[in-house]
């Protein structure tokens, strides 16, 4: 059974690592890794392959940067001949990035069965490019592997039959649990002159928060209650860099602006922080698993279990809500949260077992 795993962006690499490791345990599986090149530089790509012990891609499409529409088209144009040549039994995609959708559409157009890992998540905000990617990918997927009960409910509501829905847990947490001890040896805190629980971490990359200096300045102003009290480490996503250069210097007070961090360094930075402020979906999940307070700078989340059971709270870009939440964190009144069901580090094992069992039929 040949499985063509299509990835292209930093969160994809974190999610596919445990799946490839698990597939290598089965002689009847032949995993092949395709890197689209959506994220291409060392910090966003090669460093993750190194830290996560990922094999070199079997195929690199080298698409590179560009608007999402053009990236999607270019990935599809370069991937279709690969699928034709490889003749896989299954295409596997993870997450909700441009590469996810492009891989899904090529599989559908070439009549190759498709597996979507992290299916069914919905923010119900179609202004988010990721929401469109999620909906369209799930619509054509033969296997919808879900991380939380809300995802199953969303898929059923959209008319996807129960035979296609498989609750398996969260592969991102598989990776976190596998590498958290190694991450604890990171020297990133010493390099940045930080003390555990004496700082916060900020990540921003959503278009609504970073596209244009005015939007980014508004997002940075929202976290002013935090950056006035503790240093805020801000690894800057490439999408955010252009806007950051045009932001007034006053908006950067209290920020430690750094380049994107490798996976192990970033996990240690999160695990030791007083809180994490983010607009990332994956970080909402990782902070829940780590038991670290998370303030999500969005009005919605496609991962509601991080709010109902975890350590996450939606504060949008509202300084008053950020200030109130930060006060609770500083006073030790933040809910401890609990680990959601099936977030036990064994999601990849469940996924691969389902694929193997179905392949033997």
C-alpha positions as CSV (number, residue, x, y, z in Angstrom):
1,X,0.0,0.0,0.0
2,X,1.7,3.2,-1.2
3,X,0.8,6.3,0.8
4,X,1.7,9.7,-0.7
5,X,1.9,12.2,2.2
6,X,1.7,15.8,1.0
7,X,3.0,18.5,3.3
8,X,4.2,22.0,2.8
9,X,4.1,24.2,5.9
10,X,5.5,24.2,9.4
11,X,2.4,22.8,11.2
12,X,2.2,20.1,8.5
13,X,5.7,18.8,9.5
14,X,4.8,18.6,13.1
15,X,1.7,16.5,12.3
16,X,3.1,14.2,9.7
17,X,6.2,13.2,11.7
18,X,4.5,10.7,14.0
19,X,2.5,9.3,11.0
20,X,5.6,8.5,9.0
21,X,7.3,7.0,12.0
22,X,4.3,4.7,12.6
23,X,4.0,3.8,9.0
24,X,7.6,2.6,8.9
25,X,6.7,-0.1,11.4
26,X,4.5,-1.8,8.8
27,X,6.3,-3.7,6.0
28,X,3.1,-3.6,3.9
29,X,3.1,0.2,3.8
30,X,5.3,2.3,1.5
31,X,5.1,5.9,2.6
32,X,6.3,8.6,0.2
33,X,6.8,12.2,1.4
34,X,6.1,15.1,-0.9
35,X,7.1,18.6,0.2
36,X,5.4,21.3,-1.8
37,X,7.8,24.0,-0.8
38,X,5.0,26.3,0.6
39,X,7.4,27.0,3.5
40,X,10.9,26.8,2.1
41,X,13.5,28.5,4.3
42,X,15.6,26.9,7.0
43,X,13.6,28.2,10.0
44,X,10.2,27.3,8.6
45,X,11.2,24.0,7.0
46,X,14.6,22.4,7.2
47,X,14.9,23.1,11.0
48,X,11.7,21.1,11.5
49,X,12.9,18.2,9.5
50,X,16.0,18.1,11.6
51,X,14.3,18.5,15.0
52,X,11.5,16.0,14.2
53,X,13.8,13.4,12.6
54,X,11.8,13.5,9.4
55,X,13.3,11.8,6.4
56,X,14.3,13.9,3.4
57,X,11.3,14.4,1.1
58,X,11.1,11.8,-1.7
59,X,9.8,14.7,-3.9
60,X,10.2,18.4,-3.4
61,X,7.9,20.5,-5.6
62,X,9.9,23.8,-4.7
63,X,6.8,26.0,-5.2
64,X,8.1,28.8,-3.0
65,X,6.2,31.9,-1.9
66,X,3.3,33.6,-3.5
67,X,-0.4,34.5,-3.1
68,X,-2.5,31.6,-1.9
69,X,-4.5,31.3,-5.1
70,X,-1.3,31.1,-7.2
71,X,0.4,28.7,-4.7
72,X,-2.6,26.4,-4.8
73,X,-2.6,26.3,-8.6
74,X,1.1,25.8,-8.8
75,X,1.1,23.0,-6.3
76,X,-1.6,21.2,-8.2
77,X,0.2,21.6,-11.5
78,X,3.4,20.2,-10.1
79,X,1.8,17.5,-7.9
80,X,-0.5,16.0,-10.6
81,X,2.4,14.5,-12.6
82,X,3.9,13.1,-9.4
83,X,0.6,11.3,-8.5
84,X,0.5,10.0,-12.1
85,X,4.0,8.6,-11.8
86,X,3.8,7.3,-8.3
87,X,0.3,5.7,-8.7
88,X,-0.3,5.8,-4.9
89,X,-3.1,3.8,-3.2
90,X,-3.8,6.8,-0.9
91,X,-3.0,10.5,-0.7
92,X,-2.7,11.7,2.9
93,X,-2.9,15.4,3.9
94,X,-2.8,17.0,7.3
95,X,-4.1,20.3,8.7
96,X,-5.6,23.2,6.8
97,X,-2.9,25.0,4.8
98,X,-2.7,25.7,1.1
99,X,-0.8,22.5,0.5
100,X,-3.6,20.5,2.2
101,X,-6.3,21.8,-0.1
102,X,-4.1,21.4,-3.2
103,X,-3.2,17.8,-2.3
104,X,-6.8,17.0,-1.7
105,X,-8.0,18.5,-5.0
106,X,-5.4,16.6,-7.0
107,X,-6.4,13.3,-5.2
108,X,-10.0,13.9,-6.0
109,X,-9.4,14.8,-9.6
110,X,-7.2,11.7,-10.2
111,X,-9.6,9.4,-8.3
112,X,-7.0,8.4,-5.6
113,X,-8.5,7.8,-2.1
114,X,-7.8,10.7,0.3
115,X,-7.2,10.7,4.0
116,X,-7.5,14.0,5.9
117,X,-5.8,14.1,9.3
118,X,-7.4,16.8,11.6
119,X,-10.7,16.8,9.8
120,X,-13.9,18.5,10.8
121,X,-12.6,21.6,12.6
122,X,-14.7,24.7,12.0
123,X,-14.4,28.3,13.0
124,X,-17.5,29.2,11.1
125,X,-15.6,32.2,9.8
126,X,-15.3,32.0,6.0
127,X,-13.1,35.0,5.8
128,X,-10.3,32.7,7.1
129,X,-8.5,31.0,4.2
130,X,-8.0,28.0,6.4
131,X,-11.8,27.5,6.9
132,X,-12.3,27.2,3.1
133,X,-9.4,24.7,3.0
134,X,-10.9,22.6,5.8
135,X,-14.4,22.5,4.3
136,X,-13.3,21.6,0.8
137,X,-10.8,19.0,1.9
138,X,-13.3,17.2,4.1
139,X,-15.9,17.2,1.3
140,X,-13.7,15.0,-0.9
141,X,-11.9,12.9,1.8
142,X,-12.6,9.2,2.1
143,X,-11.1,9.1,5.6
144,X,-11.8,12.0,8.0
145,X,-9.6,11.6,11.1
146,X,-10.8,13.9,13.9
147,X,-9.2,15.3,17.0
148,X,-12.3,16.3,19.1
149,X,-16.1,15.7,19.3
150,X,-17.0,19.0,17.8
151,X,-15.3,17.9,14.6
152,X,-17.4,14.8,14.3
153,X,-20.6,16.8,14.8
154,X,-19.5,19.3,12.1
155,X,-18.8,16.5,9.6
156,X,-22.2,14.8,10.3
157,X,-24.0,18.2,9.9
158,X,-22.3,18.6,6.5
159,X,-23.6,15.2,5.4
160,X,-20.5,13.1,5.7
161,X,-21.4,9.5,6.5
162,X,-20.2,7.9,9.7
163,X,-18.2,5.3,7.8
164,X,-15.8,8.1,6.8
165,X,-15.4,9.6,10.3
166,X,-12.8,8.3,12.6
167,X,-12.1,9.8,16.1
168,X,-8.4,9.2,16.7
169,X,-6.9,12.0,18.8
170,X,-4.3,14.6,17.9
171,X,-1.1,13.9,16.1
172,X,0.3,17.3,17.0
173,X,0.2,16.1,20.6
174,X,1.9,12.9,19.7
175,X,4.8,14.9,18.5
176,X,4.7,17.2,21.6
177,X,4.8,14.3,24.0
178,X,7.6,12.5,22.0
179,X,9.9,15.5,22.0
180,X,9.0,17.5,25.2
181,X,11.9,16.0,27.2
182,X,14.4,16.8,24.5
183,X,12.9,20.3,24.2
184,X,13.5,20.8,27.9
185,X,17.2,20.7,27.2
186,X,17.0,23.7,24.9
187,X,19.1,26.7,25.8
188,X,16.7,29.2,24.3
189,X,15.8,30.8,27.7
190,X,19.5,31.5,28.4
191,X,20.1,32.8,24.9
192,X,17.2,35.3,25.4
193,X,18.0,36.1,29.1
194,X,14.6,34.9,30.3
195,X,13.5,33.3,33.6
196,X,10.8,30.6,33.7
197,X,7.3,32.2,34.1
198,X,8.9,35.6,33.8
199,X,7.8,36.3,30.3
200,X,5.1,35.8,27.7
201,X,5.2,34.5,24.1
202,X,3.4,36.1,21.2
203,X,2.7,34.6,17.7
204,X,0.7,36.3,15.0
205,X,0.1,35.3,11.4
206,X,-3.6,35.5,10.5
207,X,-4.3,38.0,7.8
208,X,-6.9,39.8,9.9
209,X,-4.3,40.5,12.6
210,X,-1.1,41.2,10.5
211,X,-1.9,42.2,7.0
212,X,-0.9,45.9,7.0
213,X,0.8,48.1,9.6
214,X,-2.6,49.3,11.0
215,X,-3.9,45.9,11.7
216,X,-0.7,44.7,13.2
217,X,-0.4,47.8,15.4
218,X,-3.9,47.2,16.6
219,X,-3.0,43.6,17.5
220,X,0.1,44.7,19.4
221,X,-1.8,47.4,21.2
222,X,-4.2,44.7,22.5
223,X,-1.4,43.0,24.4
224,X,-0.1,46.2,25.9
225,X,-1.3,45.1,29.4
226,X,1.0,42.1,29.2
227,X,4.1,43.8,27.6
228,X,4.0,46.6,30.2
229,X,4.7,44.0,32.9
230,X,6.9,41.3,31.4
231,X,9.0,40.8,28.3
232,X,7.0,39.4,25.4
233,X,9.0,37.2,23.0
234,X,7.7,37.6,19.5
235,X,9.0,35.1,16.9
236,X,8.0,36.8,13.7
237,X,6.3,34.8,11.0
238,X,7.4,35.7,7.4
239,X,3.9,36.9,6.6
240,X,4.1,39.4,9.5
241,X,7.6,40.7,8.8
242,X,6.6,43.3,6.1
243,X,3.9,44.8,8.3
244,X,6.2,44.9,11.3
245,X,8.7,47.0,9.6
246,X,6.1,49.7,9.1
247,X,4.7,49.7,12.6
248,X,5.5,52.7,14.9
249,X,8.4,52.0,17.3
250,X,6.1,52.7,20.3
251,X,4.0,49.6,19.3
252,X,7.1,47.5,19.9
253,X,7.8,48.5,23.4
254,X,8.3,45.4,25.6
255,X,8.6,43.0,22.7
256,X,11.6,40.8,22.1
257,X,11.4,40.4,18.4
258,X,13.2,37.3,17.2
259,X,13.3,35.2,14.0
260,X,11.1,32.1,13.7
261,X,12.3,29.4,16.1
262,X,13.0,25.7,15.6
263,X,10.5,23.3,17.0
264,X,12.4,22.2,20.1
265,X,13.3,25.7,21.1
266,X,9.7,26.9,20.6
267,X,8.2,24.1,22.7
268,X,10.5,24.9,25.6
269,X,9.7,28.6,25.2
270,X,6.0,27.9,25.4
271,X,6.3,25.4,28.2
272,X,8.2,27.8,30.5
273,X,6.1,30.9,29.7
274,X,3.7,32.7,32.0
275,X,1.2,32.7,29.1
276,X,1.1,32.5,25.4
277,X,-0.8,35.0,23.2
278,X,-1.6,33.7,19.7
279,X,-3.8,33.5,16.7
280,X,-2.6,30.0,15.9
281,X,-4.9,27.0,16.1
282,X,-2.1,24.5,16.8
283,X,-0.6,26.6,19.6
284,X,-4.0,26.6,21.3
285,X,-3.8,22.7,21.4
286,X,-0.1,22.6,22.5
287,X,-0.7,25.0,25.4
288,X,-3.6,22.9,26.5
289,X,-1.4,19.8,26.5
290,X,1.3,21.7,28.3
291,X,-1.0,23.3,30.9
292,X,0.1,26.8,29.9
293,X,-2.5,29.7,29.9
294,X,-3.3,30.7,26.3
295,X,-5.0,34.0,25.2
296,X,-6.3,33.6,21.6
297,X,-6.3,36.9,19.8
298,X,-9.3,36.0,17.7
299,X,-13.1,36.1,18.2
300,X,-13.5,32.4,17.3
301,X,-11.7,29.1,17.3
302,X,-12.0,25.9,15.3
303,X,-10.7,24.0,18.4
304,X,-13.4,24.7,21.0
305,X,-12.2,21.8,23.2
306,X,-9.2,24.0,24.1
307,X,-11.6,26.4,25.7
308,X,-14.1,24.0,27.3
309,X,-11.5,21.6,28.6
310,X,-8.1,23.3,28.2
311,X,-6.3,26.4,29.1
312,X,-7.4,28.6,26.3
313,X,-9.6,31.7,26.3
314,X,-10.8,33.8,23.4
315,X,-9.9,37.5,24.0
316,X,-9.9,38.8,20.4
317,X,-7.8,42.0,20.0
318,X,-9.6,43.7,22.9
319,X,-7.1,45.3,25.4
320,X,-9.8,45.2,28.2
321,X,-10.3,41.4,27.8
322,X,-6.6,40.8,27.6
323,X,-6.0,42.8,30.7
324,X,-8.7,41.0,32.7
325,X,-7.3,37.6,31.6
326,X,-3.7,38.6,32.3
327,X,-4.8,39.7,35.8
328,X,-6.2,36.2,36.5
329,X,-3.0,34.6,35.2
330,X,-0.8,36.8,37.4
331,X,-3.0,36.2,40.5
332,X,-2.9,32.4,40.0
333,X,-6.6,32.1,39.2
334,X,-6.3,30.6,35.7
335,X,-8.1,27.2,35.3
336,X,-5.7,24.3,35.1
337,X,-7.6,22.6,32.4
338,X,-7.4,18.9,31.5
339,X,-6.1,16.8,28.6
340,X,-8.9,16.0,26.2
341,X,-9.8,12.4,25.5
342,X,-7.5,10.5,23.1
343,X,-4.8,13.2,23.3
344,X,-2.5,10.5,24.7
345,X,0.3,10.4,22.2
346,X,-1.2,7.5,20.3
347,X,-3.2,9.2,17.5
348,X,-0.8,8.2,14.7
349,X,-0.9,4.6,15.8
350,X,-4.8,4.6,15.6
351,X,-4.7,6.3,12.2
352,X,-2.2,3.9,10.6
353,X,-4.0,0.9,12.1
354,X,-7.2,2.0,10.4
355,X,-5.5,2.5,7.1
356,X,-3.8,-0.9,7.3
357,X,-7.0,-2.7,8.3
358,X,-8.9,-1.0,5.4
359,X,-6.1,-1.9,3.0
360,X,-6.3,-5.6,3.9
361,X,-10.0,-5.8,3.0
